[in-house]
Amino acid sequence: MKTADTILLSLTAACFIIAAHQTLVAGIMVSYPYFMLVAAMLFWYQFRRKKREEAEKSAENQNQARSKPKKKPRR
């Protein structure tokens, strides 16, 4: 996991705790924007993770293609 992803996930957890606290103190209407922010950050984290996994997979496929010996054409 990259540093930026770790920070994003930590911020998401912190915002969730704040939202839960606001729900208990002031009600759901006050904490609704916090929960929406948490949802958006979770979607962003998922997007970043999938994008990174696809990039790693494509780099691995390129390395495998380069390491295979090329066959000589038959005559």
C-alpha positions as CSV (number, residue, x, y, z in Angstrom):
1,M,0.0,0.0,0.0
2,K,1.3,3.4,-1.0
3,T,1.7,6.2,1.5
4,A,-1.0,8.3,-0.1
5,D,-3.4,5.4,0.1
6,T,-2.6,4.9,3.8
7,I,-3.2,8.5,4.5
8,L,-6.5,8.5,2.6
9,L,-7.7,5.4,4.5
10,S,-6.7,6.9,7.8
11,L,-8.5,10.1,7.0
12,T,-11.6,8.1,6.0
13,A,-11.6,6.3,9.4
14,A,-11.1,9.6,11.2
15,C,-14.0,11.2,9.4
16,F,-16.2,8.2,10.2
17,I,-15.4,8.6,13.9
18,I,-16.3,12.3,13.7
19,A,-19.5,11.5,11.8
20,A,-20.5,8.9,14.4
21,H,-19.8,11.4,17.2
22,Q,-21.9,14.1,15.5
23,T,-24.7,11.6,15.1
24,L,-24.8,10.9,18.8
25,V,-24.4,14.6,19.8
26,A,-26.4,16.5,17.2
27,G,-28.4,14.0,15.1
28,I,-28.2,12.4,11.7
29,M,-29.0,15.6,9.8
30,V,-25.9,17.3,11.1
31,S,-23.6,14.3,10.5
32,Y,-25.0,13.5,7.0
33,P,-22.3,15.5,5.1
34,Y,-19.6,13.7,7.1
35,F,-21.0,10.3,6.1
36,M,-21.2,11.4,2.5
37,L,-17.5,12.5,2.7
38,V,-16.6,9.1,4.1
39,A,-18.4,7.4,1.3
40,A,-16.7,9.5,-1.3
41,M,-13.3,8.9,0.2
42,L,-13.9,5.2,0.3
43,F,-14.9,5.2,-3.4
44,W,-11.7,7.2,-4.1
45,Y,-9.6,4.7,-2.2
46,Q,-11.1,1.8,-4.1
47,F,-10.5,3.5,-7.4
48,R,-6.9,4.2,-6.6
49,R,-6.3,0.6,-5.4
50,K,-7.9,-0.9,-8.6
51,K,-5.9,1.5,-10.8
52,R,-2.7,0.5,-9.1
53,E,-3.4,-3.2,-9.3
54,E,-4.2,-2.9,-13.0
55,A,-0.9,-1.0,-13.6
56,E,1.1,-3.7,-11.7
57,K,-0.7,-6.5,-13.6
58,S,0.0,-4.9,-17.0
59,A,3.7,-4.2,-16.0
60,E,4.0,-7.9,-15.0
61,N,2.5,-9.0,-18.3
62,Q,4.9,-6.8,-20.2
63,N,7.8,-8.3,-18.3
64,Q,6.7,-11.8,-19.0
65,A,6.3,-11.0,-22.7
66,R,9.8,-9.6,-22.9
67,S,11.4,-12.6,-21.1
68,K,9.9,-15.2,-23.4
69,P,12.3,-16.2,-26.2
70,K,11.0,-15.3,-29.7
71,K,10.3,-18.3,-31.9
72,K,11.8,-18.4,-35.4
73,P,9.3,-18.6,-38.2
74,R,9.0,-21.9,-40.0
75,R,9.9,-22.1,-43.6
